[in-house]
């Protein structure tokens, strides 16, 4: 198994984090737009073997997969506790896009899921909300997103990958995904999302990695 966190620390020591920080500033200040969509690709161009790596030394496992729920709370009118079946019954989308990892590789993958904006509508997100915190059941891993990025039409809660259920090695049963962000912003093994007025930190963000991480 690959300890991704240790690998990223080594990359940061080699200067990768500085490079990403520069790209982050450009992406946040110049290129990001809620109306700009990442390009999509034909299914025939999908990467044959997508790198599988784990966030931790051991792959996170749910003690009781049937009891898994996505908790949605914070600045909402109606907090939600959603099963995978409920999420799959919501309006959904699929797209084939290029994934960019801070470790230096990219891959073209098809993702299937429900837009975060649909979840915001379902729970009645309050107008005071400015950010979203995404939490994982993997050793306290989390990410903070600005609301505009979270509401982007290509930001989804993915439960499928390449026409199949999302595999455990890529964050099953549910992960955050957007082709407008670098890979470390895509929280795997999701258990909750919380709408907030204050900017949340994140596992890598709190260690100096770019908070916005746009591509």
N, C-alpha and C positions, 0 to 999 in steps of 0.2 A: 504494500500500500504506500501511497505517496502522502506525506504530511504536507498538505498544501500551505498551511500557515508558515511552517518553517521555510519552505521554498520561497514564499513571497518575501520573508524577512531577508533572505540571502539576496534576492533580486533588488530589494530596497538598498542594501548595503553596496550593491554594484552600481547604483545610480538610476535604476529603473523608476523609483518613486519620484525622483526629481524630474525625469522626462515626463512622466504621467501628470505631475503637478502642472507643468507648463501647458500640456494639452488640455488639462482640466480648466484652466483659466480661460483659454481660447474658447472651449466648448461652451462654458457657462456664459461668457460675456458677449460672444459673437454669434455662434452658430445655432444655439438651441432655439427652437420654435415649436410651439405646440402643434403647429400645422405642417412641420417638416417631417416627412415619413422616410424611414430607412428604406433603401431599395430592396425589392423582393426578387427571388431567383426561381428559375424553373426547378421542379423537383429533381429532374435529371442531373442537376449540378450539385445535389447534396453530397456532403463529404462522406466517403465510404466508412471511415472509422473515426468517430468523434472521440477525442481523448476523454477517458474516464478517470477522475481523480476524486479524492475524498477531502472534505473540509477538515476532518480530524484524522488522528492516527487510526481510529476504528470507525467504520461506517455507522452513522447513527441508526438506531433501530427503535421503532415504536413498540412498547410493551404490549399494547392492544390496538392493532391497526383499525379494527372496527369501531373503536371508541374515539378515533381521531376526529377533531372538529377544528375549524378555523374560527377563532374568536375575533370579532370585529367590534372595536369600541373606541373610547375617547370622545371626541367632539361629534357625536351622532345623536339623532333623535331616538333611534331604535337599535340598540346593540344586537349583534347577531352571533349565533353559534351555528356554523354551516357545515354540514356533512359534505363529503365528496359528491354524493349523488345530487345534493341540492345545487352545488356549484356547477355540475355538468348539465343541469336542467336550465341554467340561466343562459341568456343570449351569449354565444361564444364566437370565437374567431380562430382561424388558422393562418399561418404565414410561414414562408420559407425565407430565412434571412441569414446574414453572416454574423456569427458570434465572435467578439473580440476579447481575448484574454490578456490581462496585464503581463502574463508570463511570456507573451510573444507569439502565441499561435492564434489562428482563426479557423472557423469551420462553418460551413453552410448547413443549417439544420431547419427542419420544420417543427414548429411549436403549435400546440393546441391548448386553448384555455379561455377564460372569461376575463374581459377587460376590467382592470381595477376600477375604472369609472362606473361600471355597472354595479359593483359592490357598493360604491359610494352612494349611488342612487338608491339602492335597496335599503341601506341603513339610515338614509336621511342625513348625510353629512351636513354639519352646521357651517354657516358662512364664516365663522371665526377660524376654521381649520386652515393651516398654512403648510403643514408638513405631515408626513406619514412615517411611522416607525414599523418596520417589518421584523418580526422575531422568529427564530428558528428553534427547533428542539435539539439542535446540535450545540451543546456546550455553551449556551448563552450567545450564540452568533446572532447579530442583528445588523440592520442597515437603516439609515434615515434618508428619506427622499423629500425633495421639495414637491409641493402639491402639483405644480404644472407638469413636472416629469411623471408623477404618478398617474395623472389624469390623461397623459398622452395616449392617443388611440392605439398605439402599439405596445403599451405597458399592460401585461396580462398576468394572471395567476395561472400558470401552466400546469395541466394535469396529463398532458400527452406530448410525445416526442416522436417524430418520424412515423406517424400513423399508428403508434402503439401507446399503451399506457406509459406514463413517465417511469423510467427505471429508478431503482433505489440509488444507483450510482450517480444519478443526476438530480436527486432531491425529492423523490417520491415521499408522500403522495402529492405534494403540491409545492411549487417553487415560483418565485417571482421571475419574470422575464421581460426584457425590453432590448431591442437591437440598438437603442440610442445610448446605452451605457456600457461601460467596461464590465467584464464578468464578475468581479468581486462585489458589485452592487446587487447581484441577482441572488437574493437570499433563498437558500434551499431549505427543504424540510420545514416549511412554514407552519406555524401554529397560531400566529396572531398578526393583525395589523391594527394600528392605533392612530387615529387622526389627532394631531396636536397643534397648538399655537406656537410652541417653542421648537427649535430645530433639534432633532434627535442626533446623537452621535452614531457610532457603529463600531463593529469589531476592528476593521482596518482603519476607518476614519479616525478613531481615537488614537491610533498609533502614527498618525501623520500622513496617511494616504489621502488623496484628493476626495473631498466630500461629494462634489458634483459628478465627477468621473464620466463626463459625456464623450461621445465619439461622433 
